[in-house]
Amino acid sequence: MSFFGPISSPVLSEASTPIIRRALHRARVVGNFAFVQAIVQLISFGSGILMIRSLDQREYAYFTIANTMQGTLNVLADIGISIGLVSIGGRVWHDRHRFGQLVNTALGLRRRLGLFAALAVVPILYFMLVKNGAPVNYTALLIVLVVLGLAAQLSIGVLSVVPRLRSDIGRIQTIDLTGAVARLLGLALLMYLFLNGAVALAIGSATLLLQYGMLRSYVNGVIDPSAPENAEDRIAMKGFIRSQAANALFFCLQGQITVFLISFFGQNVGSIAEVGALGRLAMIFAVLSHLLANVFAPAFARCQTLPKLRWQYALIVGAVACFSLLIIGAAALFPRQFLLVLGNKYAHLERELLLMVGGAVISAMASTLWSLNSAKAWIAGSWLYIPLTLATQLALIPATNFSSVSGVLTFNLVSMIPSLVLNLILSYRGFRSFRTAEAGRA
């Protein structure tokens, strides 16, 4: 039924074919997920703006350093595990016991990597905070909060793969939305009582613990939580870890290079706050990253036919490219409107805004290609990212002023180009090998 009465036409009859029905269903799923994720990211963006406007630049700089290093720890604790989870999980997700083995194997490996990462990174975090004026006691408190948040992230990174591979979009949306709302409410409440960098970080860690509890409750109901670790999975994941270790270590540095450089070479702590505040505007790409992680990459991992694989790849990459061009155009034409939301302390960063958006666009495109490549384990040769990026950066050093925000952002933008080019090459080679394998099966 429609608003105008029953419909029966050749067009509707044609549209009722299985292929078109499946396409319409997928479009509704993606549209619904994108809409909810847009709400989640809008709430998260509001939380970020609330902190930027409420905290003075020194406190926001401390929060930026701590939050950046927490992200670094989370990446170091993964090193190839997510690749193994998605690529192996795409084949075993329907088997409750087998999937439980995979998840528990990944959890064990990730916790061990997390311990080693903390031992390596915490001293660097301590140095960065103290160098920029944080008192020793306050530095110790921030480090404790970072580690608490990491403890939750270690499990979330593994457990979140379960609803993704099961295409349980509703569960993903519920967990994301609950976390975003809880964080915003916590910040809004404490803003009128007491809010500094440590309190903001504590709210973030508490939100992660809440999401972990929700995710663990769900996962225990759909996999076998008591399943023993699987030796073959462990061997496969260690293979991914070995092949990706150097790449992941380098990626950690490159992913946070703007904060690292401005922390070590910046002339004042306010520069760190400016980089962190501009980075908040890049959250506009977070909806894309969530769509990739929760909808597109798992579907790409499950796809086993070449024509369908090509269409999925072209549609995903094309959509991200179009969205990226739209954002660059908007930032170039309306910089003041972008900066207005950050407040008067950051209104002078028009040139830096365009550099930040340009870097975010290249990063989004490279991340999109990497997500699709890793979903199919098309990652052989990805280590070339390191020498290519280093060569680019060595060429940039003589012309870069690392004490200025614009200099650091320019350095970051150009440094991302090798990753984009290399991932395009990996995709081409992956499709070629997939075609050869499919021809061999035929």
C-alpha positions in Angstrom: 0.0 0.0 0.0 1.0 3.6 -0.6 -0.5 6.9 0.4 -2.5 6.8 -2.8 -3.8 3.3 -2.6 -2.5 -0.1 -3.8 0.1 -0.2 -6.5 0.4 -2.8 -9.1 2.4 -2.1 -12.2 4.9 -3.7 -14.4 7.6 -1.4 -12.9 6.9 -2.7 -9.4 6.7 -6.2 -10.6 10.0 -5.9 -12.3 11.5 -4.3 -9.1 10.4 -7.3 -7.1 13.0 -9.6 -8.7 15.5 -11.1 -6.1 18.5 -9.1 -7.3 16.7 -5.7 -7.1 15.1 -6.6 -3.8 18.5 -7.4 -2.4 20.0 -4.2 -3.8 17.2 -2.2 -2.2 17.6 -4.0 1.1 21.3 -3.2 1.1 20.7 0.4 0.2 18.3 0.7 3.2 20.8 -0.9 5.5 23.6 1.4 4.4 21.3 4.4 4.5 20.1 3.6 8.0 23.6 2.9 9.3 24.9 6.1 7.7 22.0 8.1 9.3 22.6 6.8 12.8 26.3 7.1 12.4 25.9 10.7 11.3 23.9 11.3 14.6 26.6 9.5 16.6 29.4 11.6 15.0 27.4 14.8 15.4 27.1 14.0 19.1 30.8 13.1 19.3 31.6 16.3 17.4 29.6 18.2 19.9 31.5 16.6 22.8 34.8 17.7 21.1 33.6 21.3 20.5 32.4 21.4 24.2 35.9 20.5 25.3 37.6 22.9 22.9 35.5 25.8 24.1 35.5 24.9 27.8 39.2 24.1 28.3 42.0 26.6 28.2 44.6 25.9 25.6 47.1 24.4 28.0 44.6 21.9 29.4 43.4 21.0 25.9 47.0 20.5 24.8 47.5 18.0 27.6 44.3 16.2 26.6 45.4 16.2 23.0 48.8 14.6 23.9 47.2 12.0 26.1 44.4 11.1 23.7 46.9 10.9 20.8 49.1 8.5 22.7 46.2 6.4 23.7 45.3 6.0 20.0 49.0 5.1 19.3 48.9 2.4 22.0 45.7 1.0 20.6 47.2 0.7 17.1 50.4 -0.9 18.4 48.3 -3.5 20.3 46.6 -4.5 17.1 49.5 -5.0 14.5 47.9 -7.4 12.0 45.3 -8.9 14.4 42.4 -7.1 12.9 43.4 -8.2 9.5 43.5 -11.8 10.6 40.2 -11.5 12.5 38.3 -10.1 9.4 39.9 -12.4 6.8 39.6 -15.6 8.9 36.3 -14.5 10.4 34.8 -14.0 7.0 35.0 -17.8 6.6 34.0 -19.0 10.1 31.6 -16.4 11.5 28.6 -18.7 11.0 30.1 -21.4 13.3 29.5 -20.4 17.0 32.3 -22.6 18.5 34.8 -21.9 15.7 34.2 -18.2 15.8 34.6 -18.3 19.6 38.0 -19.9 19.1 39.1 -17.2 16.7 37.9 -14.3 19.0 39.6 -15.8 22.1 42.8 -16.3 20.2 42.8 -12.7 19.1 42.0 -11.4 22.6 45.0 -13.3 24.0 47.4 -12.0 21.4 46.1 -8.4 21.7 46.5 -8.3 25.4 50.1 -9.4 25.2 50.8 -6.8 22.5 49.1 -4.2 24.6 51.4 -4.8 27.5 54.5 -4.5 25.3 53.1 -1.4 23.7 52.4 0.3 27.1 56.0 -0.5 28.3 57.3 1.2 25.2 55.0 4.2 24.8 54.3 5.3 28.4 57.8 6.8 28.9 57.4 8.8 25.7 54.0 10.0 26.9 55.5 11.1 30.2 58.3 13.0 28.4 55.9 14.8 26.1 53.6 15.9 28.9 56.4 17.1 31.2 58.2 18.9 28.3 55.1 20.9 27.7 54.7 22.0 31.3 52.5 19.4 32.9 53.3 18.8 36.6 54.6 15.4 37.5 51.6 14.4 39.6 49.2 15.5 36.9 51.2 13.6 34.3 51.0 10.4 36.4 47.2 10.8 36.6 46.9 11.3 32.9 49.0 8.2 32.2 46.8 6.1 34.6 43.7 7.3 32.7 45.2 6.5 29.3 46.1 2.9 30.4 42.5 2.4 31.8 41.0 3.4 28.5 43.5 1.2 26.7 42.4 -1.8 28.8 38.9 -1.4 27.4 40.0 -0.7 23.9 42.0 -3.9 23.7 38.9 -6.0 24.0 36.6 -3.7 22.1 38.9 -3.9 19.0 38.4 -7.7 18.9 34.8 -8.0 20.1 33.5 -5.4 17.7 34.4 -7.6 14.8 31.6 -10.1 15.8 28.6 -7.8 15.1 30.4 -6.5 12.0 30.8 -9.9 10.4 27.3 -11.0 11.5 26.0 -7.8 9.9 24.2 -6.9 13.1 24.0 -3.3 12.3 21.4 -2.5 14.9 23.7 -3.7 17.7 26.6 -1.6 16.4 24.4 1.4 16.3 23.1 0.9 19.8 26.6 0.6 21.3 28.0 3.6 19.4 25.0 5.8 20.1 25.0 4.9 23.8 28.7 5.7 24.1 28.4 9.0 22.3 25.4 10.2 24.4 27.0 9.1 27.7 30.2 11.0 26.9 28.3 14.2 25.9 26.2 14.1 29.0 29.2 13.5 31.3 31.1 16.5 29.7 28.0 18.7 29.9 27.4 17.9 33.5 31.0 18.3 34.7 31.5 21.5 32.6 29.4 23.3 35.3 31.2 21.6 38.2 34.8 21.0 37.2 36.4 20.2 33.9 40.0 19.9 32.9 42.1 17.6 30.6 42.2 14.8 33.1 38.4 14.8 33.8 37.7 14.9 30.0 40.1 11.9 29.6 38.4 10.0 32.5 35.0 10.5 30.9 36.3 9.1 27.7 37.8 6.0 29.5 34.5 5.5 31.4 32.6 5.6 28.1 34.9 2.9 26.7 34.3 0.7 29.7 30.5 1.1 29.2 30.8 0.1 25.6 33.0 -2.9 26.5 30.3 -4.1 28.9 27.6 -3.9 26.3 29.7 -5.5 23.6 30.8 -8.4 25.9 27.2 -9.1 26.9 26.2 -9.3 23.2 29.2 -11.4 22.1 28.7 -14.0 24.8 25.3 -14.7 23.4 26.3 -15.3 19.8 29.7 -17.1 20.1 31.1 -19.8 22.4 32.9 -17.6 25.0 34.5 -20.7 26.6 36.0 -22.0 23.3 39.7 -22.6 23.6 42.3 -20.7 21.6 43.0 -22.2 18.2 46.6 -23.0 17.4 46.1 -22.6 13.6 44.5 -19.2 14.1 47.4 -18.2 16.4 49.9 -19.2 13.8 48.1 -17.3 11.1 47.7 -14.2 13.2 51.4 -14.3 14.2 52.2 -14.4 10.5 50.1 -11.2 10.0 51.8 -9.7 13.0 55.3 -10.4 11.7 54.4 -9.2 8.2 52.8 -6.0 9.5 55.0 -5.2 12.5 57.3 -2.7 10.8 54.4 -1.2 8.8 52.3 -0.7 12.0 55.1 0.8 14.0 55.7 3.3 11.3 52.0 3.9 10.8 51.7 4.8 14.5 54.3 7.5 14.1 52.9 8.8 10.8 49.3 8.7 12.0 50.1 11.1 14.9 53.0 12.9 13.4 51.4 16.4 13.6 51.0 16.1 17.4 54.5 14.5 17.8 56.3 17.2 15.8 54.5 20.2 17.3 55.0 18.8 20.8 58.8 18.4 20.3 59.5 21.5 18.1 56.6 23.9 18.8 57.4 27.2 20.5 54.4 27.1 22.9 51.8 24.7 24.2 49.1 26.6 22.4 50.3 25.2 19.1 49.5 21.7 20.3 46.0 22.9 21.2 45.6 24.4 17.7 46.6 21.1 16.0 44.2 19.2 18.2 41.3 21.6 17.7 41.7 21.5 13.9 41.9 17.7 14.1 38.4 17.7 15.6 37.0 19.1 12.4 38.4 16.1 10.6 35.8 14.0 12.5 33.5 14.7 9.5 35.2 11.7 8.0 34.4 9.4 11.0 31.1 8.4 9.4 33.0 7.1 6.4 35.4 5.2 8.6 32.6 3.6 10.6 30.7 2.6 7.4 33.9 1.1 6.0 34.7 -0.9 9.2 31.2 -2.0 10.0 29.4 -2.4 6.6 31.6 -2.2 3.5 34.8 -4.0 4.6 33.0 -7.1 6.1 30.8 -7.3 2.9 34.0 -7.0 0.8 35.6 -9.8 2.9 32.6 -12.1 2.3 32.4 -11.5 -1.4 33.8 -14.3 -3.5 33.0 -13.4 -7.1 35.1 -11.1 -9.2 32.4 -9.0 -11.0 30.6 -8.2 -7.7 34.0 -7.5 -6.0 34.8 -5.0 -8.7 31.5 -3.2 -8.4 31.7 -3.0 -4.6 35.2 -1.6 -4.9 34.3 1.0 -7.5 31.2 2.2 -5.6 33.0 2.5 -2.3 36.1 4.3 -3.5 34.0 6.5 -5.8 31.7 7.6 -3.0 34.6 8.4 -0.7 36.3 10.4 -3.5 33.2 12.5 -4.2 32.5 13.2 -0.6 36.2 14.2 -0.1 36.0 16.7 -3.0 32.9 18.2 -1.5 34.6 18.8 1.8 37.7 20.4 0.3 35.5 22.7 -1.7 33.5 23.7 1.3 36.6 24.4 3.4 38.2 26.5 0.7 35.0 28.6 0.1 33.8 28.9 3.7 36.8 28.7 6.1 35.3 31.2 8.6 32.2 29.1 9.0 34.3 26.0 9.7 36.4 27.8 12.3 33.4 29.5 13.9 32.5 26.3 15.8 36.0 26.2 17.4 35.6 29.6 19.1 37.6 32.8 19.0 40.9 31.2 20.2 41.2 29.4 16.8 39.5 31.8 14.4 42.8 32.9 12.8 43.6 29.4 11.4 42.1 29.8 7.9 45.3 28.6 6.0 45.9 25.8 8.5 42.3 24.7 8.1 42.7 24.0 4.4 46.0 22.1 5.0 44.3 20.0 7.7 41.3 19.2 5.5 43.6 18.3 2.6 45.6 15.9 4.8 42.3 14.4 6.2 41.1 13.8 2.6 44.2 12.0 1.5 44.2 10.0 4.7 40.5 9.1 4.2 41.2 7.9 0.7 44.3 5.9 1.7 42.4 4.4 4.7 39.5 3.4 2.4 41.9 1.5 0.1 43.7 -0.1 3.0 40.5 -1.3 4.6 39.4 -3.0 1.4 42.9 -4.4 0.7 43.2 -5.8 4.2 39.7 -7.3 4.2 41.0 -9.5 1.4 44.6 -9.8 2.8 45.9 -8.0 -0.2 48.8 -6.6 1.8 51.9 -8.3 0.5 54.4 -5.5 -0.2 52.7 -3.0 2.0 56.1 -2.6 3.8 57.2 -0.4 0.9 55.1 2.3 2.5 58.0 2.9 5.0 60.9 3.6 2.6 58.6 5.6 0.2 57.3 7.8 3.0 60.8 8.2 4.6 62.2 9.3 1.2 59.4 11.8 0.8 59.9 13.2 4.3 63.7 13.5 3.9 63.1 15.5 0.8 60.7 17.8 2.7 62.9 18.4 5.8 65.0 21.3 4.4 61.9 23.2 3.4 59.8 22.6 6.5 59.4 24.9 9.5 58.5 22.4 12.2 57.9 25.1 14.8 54.8 26.4 13.0 51.4 24.7 12.7 51.1 25.3 9.0 54.6 23.8 8.4 53.8 20.7 10.3 50.4 20.3 8.6 52.0 20.7 5.1 54.6 18.1 6.0 51.9 15.7 7.2 49.8 16.2 4.0 52.6 15.5 1.6 53.8 12.5 3.6 50.5 10.7 3.1 50.7 10.7 -0.7 53.0 7.6 -0.9 50.4 5.6 1.1 47.6 6.5 -1.3 49.6 5.5 -4.4 50.9 2.3 -2.8 47.4 1.2 -1.8 46.2 1.7 -5.3 48.9 -0.6 -6.6 48.1 -3.2 -4.0 44.4 -3.1 -5.0 45.4 -3.6 -8.7 47.6 -6.5 -7.8 45.0 -8.0 -5.5 42.3 -8.0 -8.2 44.7 -9.6 -10.6 45.6 -12.4 -8.2 41.9 -12.9 -7.4 41.1 -13.2 -11.1 43.8 -15.8 -11.5 42.6 -17.8 -8.5 39.0 -17.7 -9.7 40.1 -18.9 -13.2 42.0 -21.8 -11.5 38.9 -22.8 -9.5 36.8 -22.9 -12.7 
